[in-house]
Amino acid sequence: MKLAEALNERADIQRRIAQLKARLLNNSKVQEGEKPAEDPNELLKELNFCVQRLEELIARINKTNCYAKDGSVSITELIAHKDVLAQKLGIYRDFLNSASAVVNRITKTEIKIQPSVDVRALQKQIDMMSKAYRETDTKIQELNWTTELL
């Protein structure tokens, strides 16, 4: 099984667990003398199976991510780099939006508001970070589809 297939299965199982939780909650109580629409014990069995499979997949995915490498960099390191870039990009974009927002003055006597940074230069930095983010994500996706799950 390829790493990407395991990641897809993990996502499916996580959705299934969320659905089972909702179904369990919907069948947690009934009026006296009534039966639940679904047997909670069967739902709990299915939940336990899904949770066990999820735990197995997560362990294998994490192990694979640690050992699979692109040159000298593991998938785990690439994911960490991508996550940090995403956070940094979000902050930079919010800052750029704030700095480049136009503040209209009604009269000439009002204080003129100007950006505290060079907006053009900051946009170029954001463009370079965005490119690095896309390239990192592409490399991770490539490795996901070419790496066998451990």
N, C-alpha and C positions, 0 to 999 in steps of 0.2 A: 504494500500500500504506500502510495506517495504521501508526503507530508501534507500537501494541499487537500488530498482526499480526507485525511484525518481531521484537518481543520474544518472542512465542510461537515463531516459527521459530528464533530464537537458542537458546531453551531446548531445542527438539527436536534441534537440531544438536549441542548440548553433550551431550545424552543419547546421541545416536548415536555421537559421538566416544568417549565412555566405553565404550560397547558394543564398538566397533571395537578399542579398546585391549585389552579383555578377550579378544576373539576372536583378536587378534594374539598375545597372550601364550600363549593356549591352543594356538596353532599354531606356536610359535617353535621347537619341537624335536620330533623324532620318532625312533623307533628306526631303526637302520640298515636300509635296505630297505623301509621303510614310507613312506606318503605322509601329509601332514597332512590333517585333515578338511576344511580350507578352504585355498585357495591364498593364502598370505601376500602375494604380489605384487598380487593383486586387492584384498585388504583394504587394503593400503598405498595403492593408487590411490584407493579410496573414501575413505580417511582424508584424503589430500591434497585431494581435492575438497571434503570437509566442512570442513576447516581453512581452505581458501581462501574458501569461502562464509561461514564464521563471521567471518573477518577483515573481509570486506566489510560484513557486517551490523553488526558492532561499530562500525566507522568511521562508517557511516551513522546508526546509533542515537545515537552520541555527538555527531555533528554536529547532528542534529535536536534533541537535548536541550539543546545549547548555544544554538541559535537560536530554538527555540520558546519562547514566553513566555506567562505568565499575568499580564497587566498589564506590570509592569516586571521580573518575576522569571522567570528561565529554568527549564526543567524540571531542569536540572543543579543549580541552586541549591535547588529544592524537594527534590530527592533528597538533597542534602547535609544540608539541614535535617531531613529525616525520619530519616536515618541517625544524626545526632547526638542527636536526640530519643530514638530507640530505645536508644542507648547510655546516655544520661542516665536514662531511665526504668528501665532494668535495674538501674542502681546504686541509684537511689532505692528501688526495690521491695525489693532485697536489704537495704538499710539499714533500711527500715521493718519488714521481717520480723524482722530481728535485734533492733531496738529494741522491738518489740511482743511478742517471745517471753516467755512467762511462765517465771519461775525460781521453782520451788517450794522452800520452806524446810522442813526437817524439824523443826527446833526454833526457838524464838523467839530464841535466842542467835545464830543465824546472821545474817550480814550481809544486809540487804535490798537487792535489786538493782532499780534503777528505770531507765526509759528516759532517755536523755540529751537527748531532744527531745520536743516536743509531737506525739504520734503522730497525733492527729486533724488537726492543721494540716498535717502532712506528707502525710497521706492526701489531703487536699483539693488540695495541690499536685500530687500524682501524678495525681489525677483530671483536673485542668486540663491537665497535660502529655499525658495519654492522649487527651483530646479533641483537642488540637492535633495530635497524631500522626495520629489518625483523619481529621481534616479535611485534613491535608496529603496523606495517602495517597489519599484520595478525589479530591482535586484532580489529583494525578499520574495516577491511573487515568482520570479524565475527559479530561485532555490526551492521554493515550496513545491513546484511542479517537477523538479528534477531530483529531489532528495527522497530516498527511501526512509520510511518511518522506522526508527529503532525499536 
